Each structure stands twice: as structure tokens, then as C-alpha cells.
Amino acid sequence: MRAACIAGLCLLLAGCQSLLNETYSSPVGPSDNPQTVGRLEKNDPRARLGAREHPRIVASYGGEYSDPQVERLLARIVGALTLASENPKQTYRITILNSPSVNAFALPGGYLYVTRGLLALANDSSEVAAVIAHEMAHVTANHGLQRQRAEEAEAIAGRVANEILSDEIDGRQVTARSKLRLAAFSRQQELQADVIGVRMLGEAGFDPYAAARFLQSMEAYSRFRAGDADASDQSLDFLSTHPDAPKRLELANRHARAFGPPGTGTRDRDMYLKGINGLLYGDSPNEGYVRGLTFLHPNLGIRFSVPEGFQIDNTAQAVLATGPGDVAIRFDGVTDRRRTALTNYITSGWVSGLIPSTVRSAKINGLDAATARASADKWDFDVTVIRVKNRIYRLLTAAPKGSRSLETTARLVRDSFRKLSLAEVAALKPLRIRTETVKAGDTVTSLAGKMRGTNRRLELFRLLNALPRGSSLSVGQDVKIVTDR
């Protein structure tokens, strides 16, 4: 249903430009004689390939996330895995991506990536090591170069361009929709990387069962995001580019048993949780925040809400919301320093299927606005544009032709749009991962009640702490919560 809703919005737009733009201890250290990235780039076509794609991948995931404490933790993990790898002299450059999605991938030449969303979901160092080992295996097995030879980049970029709304497609958008062409591997390559990764994990002294354990966490996360136990998450997350989870789970456990029974190896849970305490969670201030049914952007100073039953996705290109009856909402904005009359702007050609006779000037919570209707294929649309200073914000509501929900949904959303007060902006804080030590009397429910800014708090608390239903907590145990403090 969500795919159909978004497809309806895609039919409407002729062109769009968006604004919504402690020390970790390890038994081993990095190689004594590592290759430098600069040296590799001069002599290795694989490294040159990775270097060329690196800026576009960083841009597609919201830039780099800087946190020296977490960076040191990851460097230690990578160092330990490097010595256990098939090529201990290979240099790796690991980048934390400023994205709430749960993903990790690699480029030829040793470029490794993990999202802060993945770090928030993991519960110990061995789980992160399992993911990184899998991606390092892609590098040592030259999977990226094999993939690049098999499918030309231009062909993928062309397909991506057809999916994206803008006529001026930047590297961020192309890379996001292409599933990162050098990070997409065949099923055989994924399984080979799993085998190599579990072996590296065990030989580096980590818990070899962490690979299977974290696969289960990622599956649970996918179901949570989809809001349906039978659905799968289609965002830019790990499972969408790493298929066949049940088979991979069985394979990971089978190869882990070569190192001993469960309980073998190091997890470093306490040190890991200490390392990610304070990690940014969810949306970043530059992209605005989703709080329940409301989108708020402190930097732009605006907010709006969607009806009950809708799910908001704050993407790099736009805010999208989907709800019952195949109704969808899209919000983005453009800069307009010429102060174009809004009725002229709404008819300037960026909307396909616009019905000129429906164009009306309006006032929405004291702001200049204009509204219109449009029609394309099997969809009807409500189009609302609102001016705030030198920006024009666009609210597009799509519904199947003849739907009674179009007008009521569009009116609720447009009437909710307003500027934030200075006090509201000051009160908005980003969400972060914080660790809490379980005290006498604490329960799963009471600790979940401390969560802020999230929906389905009890379910999310269990997910972030890998707590199955019916499990209990122990006094002195550290757990993760999401809060704005």
C-alpha cells in the first residue's frame, strides 16, 4: 500500500528540489605495518574506485557522524578483525554515517560504513564486530570489483533517475535509490561473506554467535519499522540489501559452533554501552524531527501534523506520510527569493495534471498560501503551497480517484501547518541513546516509560535491548533508553 501511495505522488510532480536537506580494550591491536589509504589509492584500482564513490555514499546517508568516543571503539574493533582477516596488511577506513537507518556496507579498497542507527540497535561489541567482519569479507574477496564489472554504473544510475522526482538529480539521491551499486552483492557473495566473517569474528576473540544474534535483532527491527509482523522494511536498511535471513541465520550458527558452544568469546557489553551513551538517535536537527504524528523542524521553524493512523517517514528528499485508504502526503520546500505570487508559482509547471480553475489564494495560520487540485492516472491530488520568508513549502496529498478521504486529510494537514514559537524551538531537543542501570523495583514497563519522543515505547525498549517477551531484568544490569535529555 505504501508503495502505491508514493507512486501516486510521483505521478504528480514534474520537478522537485528539496530543502529538507572511555577506552575500549581489545586483546589485539592494528597491524604493525599497515598500508595507507593514500598509498593504496595510487596503486590499486579498487581503492580508486572506492575513493570515487565515497563522497556520494556519505552524502546519500546524511553526511558523516562525528563522535570521537564511538570512533575509538570502532577503530579497536576493526584493528582486532584486521589481524584475523585473510589480508592483515589491508587498510580499512571506517565511516559512521549520520543516518537512523540500520545498515552497513563496504566499497572496494577498504572503505567500510556503519550507520549510527545500527550502532544504536547493537548491544555489544561482538555484534558490531560481526557486521564489520561481514563487510570486510566483501573487501578481501573483491566482491565490489566483481559487482562493478558485472553491471555498469551508468545503467543503474539511469534506472534510479526514473524513480526520482527531481530533474536535477544530485549524487545523494542517485546513490540512495540505487541501493549503493558497489554495496549490492549477489546471494552467493553474501553467503561467502557470512562464512568468512564468522571465521574472522571467532579468530579475533569475539563471540562467534554474535552474527546470528544480531541478524535476529535486525529482523525484529525490520518488523517493528513495518508495523506488521508479516511485512518487511523496504528502506535503505541492512536486510533490504542482505537477503535470505533464515538461511543466513542457520549458516552463521553452524560456523560459530566450530569455535565452541554458546558463551565462547568476548562480547564487551558493558564497554560498548558505555561507548554509545549519548549517541544521536533518530532524526538529526538538520532534517527535522518526527514526534508521534507531528513533524517539527527547529532550523526552519515550522511544524505540521498528520491524521491518526498515518506513518511519517522523514527522508532526505522529503517528509512522506502514508495512511488508510491508500492516502499519501508529501512535504518539501523550495527557495524563492523573487517572492513569486503563490498562485503563479502553483501554476508554474512543477505540478502535472493541475486543474487551473481550482487555484485559490488562502491564509493558513496567518501565512500566505495557495491551494489547487490536480489529477493524474488513477489519483486525485490536493496541492497546497505556503510561504515563510523566502521559502515556499509544499504539501501534496494523494488519494485514489473519488476517495472521500482526500479533502478531509488535506484540510487537517494544511490547517495544522504553522510557525514554531521561539519557546517551542528552544524546547526541541534531539533524541539520544542513554544507558540506565536497573535498580530494585525497576521493570521493563517502568524503564520503557522513561522513553521520550517515540511511539510504541515498550516494544521499542525490548527491541533496543534484545529482550524477548516474558524476559526479566537484573538489578545492576545496564539497558538502553531513548530520551531527549
N, C-alpha and C positions, 0 to 999 in steps of 0.2 A: 504494500500500500504506500509506504513512504517513497519508494522509487517512482511510483506512478504520480504521486503528488508533485515531486520535484521535477519530473519530466514535464508536467503541465506548466510549471513556472518557466522552464527552459524555453518552451514554445513562445512565451510572451515577449522575451527580451530580445531586441535586435542588437544591443551592445550595452556593456555594463563595465564600469570601472569602480572598484570598491574602495572605501576608506578604512573598512574595519580590519583596515590592515593591522676531635681527639685523634691520636694517630692509630691507624689500623695496623695491626700486627699480622705478619704473614710468615710462614715457615721458610719461604724463599723470596728472593728479590729479582729484579730485572736482569737481563743478560749483561755480562761484563763488557761485551764488545758489540753493541747493537749497531745496526745500520741506521743512519739518519734519514729522515724523510726527504730532506733536500738531496742527499746523495742518490736515493732511490729514484727520485723524480727525474734526475739527469740520465740515469742509465736503464731504467726499467719502464717499458711502455705501459705496464699495469699500473704503476704509480702515477704516471702522467694521466692515464685515464681517470683514476680516482681523483686526482687533483682538479681535473677539468670539471667533474661533476659535483665536487664537494660544495661549492658556493650555492648551487641550485638546490641541493638537498637541504642545506641549512636554511635557506630561505623558505622552502616549502613547509618546514616544520616550525616556523616562528622564530628562527634565529637560534643562537647558542644560549644555553642556560649556564650562568656562572655561579658556582658555589665551591670555593676552594676546599671546604671540608669534604664534600662529596667527590670532588675531582681527585683528591688524595686517596680516598677509599678505592675508587675505580682504578687508579694507577697501580695500586698494590695488587688488585685482583688480576689485572692484565699482565703485570710482571710475573706473578706466580704461574699463570697459564702459559705465558710465552716459553718459559723454561721446560714446560711439559709438552709443548707443541712439537709438531714434526719439523719445524724450522725455527730453532731457538734464536737465530740471528735476525729473523724478520722483525722489523719495527712496526709498531701499531700506533696510530693516532686515534684516541677515543674522544668523541664529542658528545656532550649531553645536549639534547635538543629541547628547546623550550616549548614542549607540547604535552598536553594532558593525555594524549593517546598512548596506548601501551604497545610499544614497538621497539625493535632493534634490527639492525641490518649492517651490511658491510659493503665496501667498494674495493675493487682491485687495488693492490698496493698497500693494504693495511689500514684503510680508513674504516673505523668502527663507530657505530652510532647507537646510543640508547636514549629513549625519551625519559623525561622526568616522571611521566605517568607510569612507566614501567618500574622505575625505582620506588615509587610510592606503593605499588602493588606488591613488590617483593618483600619478604620477611626476614631474610638473612643474606649474608654474603655469598653463600653457596648457590642460592637461586639466581642471583645476578651473574655469578661466575658461569653457571650453566648456560645462560643466554649468550654471554660473551664468547664462551668456548664454541658454541654452535656457529656464531658468526665468524670467528677466527678460522674455523674449519673451512668455511667457504673461501676464505682468502688463501689458505695453504693448498687447497685443492684446485685453485684457479677457476672456480665456478663463474666468477664475474666475467672473466675474459671469454670463457666458453659461451656464456649467455650473450655477450655483446657481439660475438661473431655470428651467432645463430639468428639474431634478429636486429636489424639495423635500427639505430636510434631514431632516424627520421620517420620511419614508418610508424613507430609508437607515438612519437610526438604529433604526427598527423591525426591519428585516431583520437588522441587526447584533445586536440584543438576542436574537434567536432563536438566534444562533450561539454566544453567550457563556454560560458556565456559571452565573454569579452572578445572584442575584435583585436584588442591589443593584449595578447596573452604573454604574461611575463613568465620567467623561469619558475617562479614559485607555483603558479597554477599548473603549468605543464607537468612539472615533476610530481606534484601531489596526485594528479589523476592517472599518471602512467604507472602507478604502483612502484615508482622508482626503478626504472628499467634495469639498472645494473644490480638491484637488490632482489629481483624476482628470479627465482630458480626453479628448475624442474622438480618434480616429485622425487625422482631418483637422487638428484643433488641434495635435496633437503634431508632425505633419509641417510645419505652418506655423511652429511654434516652432523647429523644427530649421533651417529656411531663414533665419529672422530671426537666430537665434543664431549660425550660422556667419558671416553677414554682420557682425554685431557683433564677433565674435571677430577676423576679419581686419582690420576697420577700426580696432580698438583696438590693433593691432600684434602680437597674439598669433599663434601658429602656427595657421592655419585648419584644418589637418589633425588637430588635437588632438581634435576632436569624433569623427571616425571612429576614431581610435586608442583613445580611452577607451571607446567603445562596444564595441570588441573586448575590452578588459580586463574590462569588466563582464559580457560574455557568458562569458568564461573563468571569472570569479568565480562566476557562476551555476552552471556545470557543476561547479566544484570543490565548492560547497556541497551540490549534489545528490548528489555521489559517483557520477555516471553521466553519461557524455558525451552521452547522448541525452535526459537529463532536464532539467527547468527548475526553478529555485528558486521556491518559492511563498511565501517570507517577504515581509516589508514592505521589499522592495528595489526599486531603480530600474526594473529590467526588468519587474517584475510590474505596474507602473503605466505603463510606457512600451513598448508592444508594437511588433511588426513590425521587429525589429532588422536583418535583412538589407536590407530596403528602405531603412531609415533610414541604414544604412552607405553604401549606394550614393549616396543623396541627399547626404549630408554630404561625401563625396569630390568629387562633381560640383560642388557650390557652392564648395568650397575651391579648386578649380582656377582660379576667377575671380581669385584673388589671386596666382597663380603656381604653380610646381612645388613638390613637397615640399621642405622646408627653408626655406620662406618664413616669416617672422615669428619671434617670440620665444617660447622655451619656459621659460626661467628654471629649469632643473632644479636646478642647484646651490643656488640661493637657496631653492627650495621645499623640498628635502630638509633643508636647514639649519633651515627654519622648523618642520617637523613632527618634528624629532628630539625624542624623549621623549613623543610623542603616545600617549595611552592606547589600547591595542589589545584588542579582545575584550570580555569581561565586565568590569563595574565592580565594585569591592569591595562596594557596596551590594546587588548582585544575586547575589553569589557567583561562583565560578569553575568552569569545566569544564576538567579536566585529564585528557585521554585518556578513560577510561571512568568517571571519578570526578567527582562534584560535591562541592565544598567551599565552605562559607560561613563566612568568618572572623568576621563580625559575629555570626552566630547560633551559631557554634561547633560545627557539625555537618558530617557527610560521609556519603556512601553511594556505591556503585558499581553498574554495570550489567554484564551479561554481554558477552563478546566478540561482535562482530557488530552491536551496538546503536549508534545515533547519538543523542547527547544534544543537545537544544535548550533553552537557558536563556532562557525567555521572561519577559516582565514579569509574567505571571499565575501561572506555574508552571514547573517543570522537566519537560520531556517527553522521553521516550526511545522510539524505535521500533526493532524488530529483526526477525529472521527469523520466518517463520510468522505474520505479522500480529499479533505480540505488541507491546503498548504499555505504557508505565509513565508514571504522572503523580505528581509530588511537589509538595505545597504545605503550608501550615500555617495554623492559626488561633490566636488568643489565647484562653486560658481561665483567667481569674483566679479562677473559682469552684472550681477543682480538681475538676471533674466526674469521676466514675468513668469510666474509659475504656470499660468495657463498656456503660455507659449512653450515653456520647457516640456510640459507634459505631452505636447503635440509635435515635439521636435524630431521624432523618428526613432527614439530608443525603445518604444513600445510597438510590438507587432500586433495588428488587429485592433488598434484603438478605434473606438466609435466617437468621432469628433463631436457629435451632438450631445454627448453626455458630459463634456468637460465643464466643470463648475469651480469657481473660486470659493474658498472657505476659510474659516478661522477655527483653529484647533487649540484650545487652552491658551488663547492669546497669540498664537503663532500663525503667520500667513501660510495658507495651504491651497491645494487644488486637488480635485478628485475627478475620476473618469471611469468608464467601463471599457473593457476590451473583450474580444472573443477570438479564439484560435482552436482549430481542430475540435476536440470534444470538451473544451474547457471554457468557462467564463471567468473573468478577472475583475477585481476591483483594484484600481490604481490610485494611490494617494501619495502626494509629494508635499513635504513640509520644509519651510526654510528656517534655519537657525544660523544667524550671522551670514557667513559666506558659504554655507553648506546647504545642499538640498538632500533631505533624507527621503527614501523611497520605501513605501510599504505596499507590497503586492500580495493580494490574497487570491488564490486559485481554488475553484471548485468545479466538479463536473457540471456540464450544461444542465440548467434547470434546477440546480440544488438550492433549497431554501436556506442553506447554511451560509451562503456567500455574503449576503447583506448583513446578517446579524454578527457574523465573525468579523468582517471588515470594520463594521461600526465600532465594535468593542475594542479592537486593536487600535484603530485611529484615535478614538476618544481617550485612550489610555496614554497616548504619546504626550510627553511634556518635558520641560527642562528640569533638571535636578537643582535643588537649592544648594547653597554653599554648605549648609549643615549636613545635607544628605551626602554630598561629595566627600566631606571630611569624615563621615561615619563609615564610608565604604572601605573595607579592608580586604586584601586578598586572602584566600584560604590557604592554610599550610598544614602539613603533617606535623603533629606534635605527639610525643610519647608520654604516656601516663603509666605510673606504677600502680598496679592493683593493690588496693587496701582492703582491710577487713570490712565486709559488708558490701563491697562493690560487686555488681553483677554485669552480665553482658548488656542487659537492658539499661542499667543506670549509666554505664560508661558510654553507650551509644547515645544516650540522652544529652551528653556533653557536646555532641557534634553540632556544628553550625554551618548554615549555608548550603545544606544538601537535602535532597529528598531521600526517602526510604532509608532513614538513618540506621535502623537496626540491621537491615540487610547489608548495607554498605560497611558497617563496622565488622560484621562477620567476614565479609569478603576481604577487606584490607588486612585482617588478622588471620586469615585462613582458618576460621573457626566453624566447623560443621555444626548443624543444628543439634542441640542437646549437649554440646560441649560446655564445660565449666572453666572458670578462671582460677588461678592460684595466687594467693597473696604474695606480693613481691614480683610478679610477672609484669613485664613491660608490654604495653599494647599501643597501637596507633589510633589516633582520632584525627578528624578533620575539624579545624576551627579557624576563626579569624583573629585569634589572639597571638 
